């Protein structure tokens, strides 16, 4: 949706997708998100963020790291830096989902879900 320059994306609502949306909003990579509840199926509306006159997307690439077949974990001291600190990694910790910099500050490790550049 980002490459097609869509303004709004609708995804199924789960606890993980809602937490990821909250992290993306804190990092100012999306404009906003909203929950849609209609019966048994709920969804999440994400408003994507673009910058400049050429409308370049804030999120260039999302790379999934930890997969169901191969989980990747990292300690607080060996937390990876994405693009030398210019990118963001989303980490699932015992304190909830957070970015790699927040995990380093709180000195907690966890499962590396994805890299965002």
N, C-alpha and C positions, 0 to 999 in steps of 0.2 A: 504494500500500500504506500510505503514511503517513496519507492522508486516511481510509482505512478502518480505521485503528488496528490494523493487523496487527503482530504482534510480530516475526516473522521473514520475510525475503524471500529467495527463491532466484533468482540471476541466473547467466548463463553466465560461466565463468571465462576471462578473458583477462589479458594483462599489464597492460593499461590499467585494467580494472575492479579488479584486485587493488591497483594503485597508488592508485586513487581511494579504495578502502576503507581503505587504510593512512592516507591523508591525513585522511579523515573520522574515523578512530579517534584520530589525534593531536589533532585539533581537538575531540574529545569530542562529536561529533554522532551517533555510533552507539555502542552498548555494546560489540559485538565482531563479529568475522567469522571464518568457518571455511571451509576448502577441503574440498570433497567430490570425491573421485576415484573414478569408477566406470567402468572401461573407457576408451573413447575420449572420452566426454563428461565433462567436469569442470564443477562449478558452485561458486558461492560463496554461503554462507549469511550474510546480514547480520542482526544483531539490532538493531532500531531502538530509538531512545531517546525516551522520553516523560518529561515533568516535571509535577509537581503532582498534585492529586487529580483534576483534570479531564483529565489525560493529554494535555496539549498537546504536539505533536511538536516535537522539537528542530530538525528541518528543515522549514521552512514551504514553501519553494519552491526548485526547482532549475531554472535557466534556462540552456539551452545557448547558447553565444555563437558559438564557432567551429564552422562546419559544413563538410561536404565541398565544397560549392559555393562557399563564401566563408570563407576562413581569416582569423582576426583575430589580429594579433600586436601586442605592446606591448614597448617598451623598459623598462629598469629605472626610469628617471626618470619615465616617464609611465604607470606601473602604475595601473590604476583602483582606486578605493576603493568597496566595495560598501556601500551604506547608511551612508556616512560612517564606515566602519570597523567597523560592527556585523555586517556580512555577511562572507562569505569568497568569494574567487575561486580556482579551481584553475587553475594555470598549468603548461603542459608546457615545461620548460626543458631545456637540455643536461645539467643535473645531475639530471634526473628530474622527476617531478611534485611540486609544492609549492604552498603557499598564496601569496597575493599578498604577505603580510607577510614570509614567509620569502624570497621572491624580491627584495623591496626590501632586506632585510638583507644578502643575499648579492650584491646588485647585479647580478642577471642578469634578462634579459627572456625572453620566449617567447610561445607560443601560448596564448591565453585560452580554456580549455575550457568552463567554466561558472561561473555565479554561484550561491551558496547563501545563502539568507536564512532 
